[in-house]
Amino acid sequence: MPYLERAYNQRNPWLLNVQVDPAMDDLRSSPRFRDLIRRIGLPLPPIDKIKSRVQTVVGAFGVTVL
């Protein structure tokens, strides 16, 4: 998160990709990440949609989520 905050403060245009970047999947349900998305001005997906996406991706690799 510190790198994302720094990118936000520097107005890095890459931040427009955080909603679709698979590297951010683990952060999507974090309150700090969601606050950052709100400050950027991007739409916030519902938490249940985030969890469903993570389970789908994890399930595609044959990993069981408890």
C-alpha positions as CSV (number, residue, x, y, z in Angstrom):
1,M,0.0,0.0,0.0
2,P,2.8,2.6,0.6
3,Y,3.7,2.4,-3.1
4,L,0.1,2.9,-4.1
5,E,-0.2,5.9,-1.8
6,R,3.0,7.4,-3.2
7,A,1.7,6.9,-6.7
8,Y,-1.5,8.6,-5.7
9,N,0.4,11.6,-4.3
10,Q,2.4,11.8,-7.4
11,R,-0.7,11.6,-9.6
12,N,0.7,8.6,-11.4
13,P,-1.6,7.8,-14.4
14,W,-1.0,4.0,-13.9
15,L,-3.4,4.1,-10.9
16,L,-6.2,4.1,-13.4
17,N,-5.4,0.4,-14.0
18,V,-5.7,-0.7,-10.3
19,Q,-9.3,-1.9,-10.8
20,V,-8.2,-4.3,-13.5
21,D,-4.7,-5.2,-12.6
22,P,-4.6,-8.9,-11.4
23,A,-1.7,-8.0,-9.1
24,M,-4.1,-6.0,-7.0
25,D,-6.5,-8.9,-6.4
26,D,-5.3,-9.6,-2.9
27,L,-5.8,-5.9,-1.9
28,R,-9.3,-5.4,-3.3
29,S,-11.2,-6.1,-0.1
30,S,-8.8,-4.0,2.0
31,P,-10.5,-0.9,3.5
32,R,-7.3,1.2,2.7
33,F,-7.4,0.0,-1.0
34,R,-11.1,0.7,-1.3
35,D,-10.5,4.2,0.2
36,L,-7.7,4.8,-2.4
37,I,-10.1,3.7,-5.2
38,R,-12.7,6.2,-3.9
39,R,-10.1,9.0,-3.7
40,I,-9.0,8.3,-7.3
41,G,-12.6,8.6,-8.3
42,L,-13.0,5.0,-9.7
43,P,-16.2,3.0,-9.1
44,L,-16.1,0.6,-6.2
45,P,-17.2,-2.9,-7.0
46,P,-19.3,-4.7,-4.3
47,I,-17.2,-6.8,-1.9
48,D,-19.2,-10.0,-2.8
49,K,-18.2,-9.5,-6.4
50,I,-14.5,-9.2,-5.4
51,K,-14.7,-12.4,-3.3
52,S,-16.4,-14.2,-6.2
53,R,-13.7,-13.1,-8.6
54,V,-10.9,-14.3,-6.3
55,Q,-12.6,-17.6,-5.8
56,T,-13.0,-18.1,-9.5
57,V,-9.4,-17.3,-10.3
58,V,-8.2,-19.5,-7.4
59,G,-10.5,-22.3,-8.4
60,A,-9.2,-22.1,-12.0
61,F,-5.8,-23.1,-10.7
62,G,-7.2,-26.1,-8.7
63,V,-6.6,-24.5,-5.3
64,T,-9.2,-24.9,-2.6
65,V,-10.2,-21.9,-0.6
66,L,-11.3,-22.5,3.0
